[in-house]
Amino acid sequence: MSANKLTVAKTLPIAIIAGITTGMGNGSVFGAAVMCAVGRGPYASWGGWGMEAYDPGTFSGFVDAMMFLFGIAFAIIVVAAWIKHGTLEATAKAAK
């Protein structure tokens, strides 16, 4: 039987790059959609200066938190997809 060549160790660096950049892009779109839906809503501060930019209690911090969350989630999805792809490829090679 053929072994899965797409292990976590081999795919993690590129999965982090691909997943985080794609996920953070989607997180920023989600943040923009929230801005369009609620405006600044209940946020007391815009939060664009210094560490306030990473405080989820500010508008900018909420968007940044969503970008990090979406980025991590997409990186996990990319790793899972590549592992499954490697398993299917190894199974197909073993069947030949």
Order of alpha helices (4+ residues) and beta strands (2+ residues): alpha-alpha
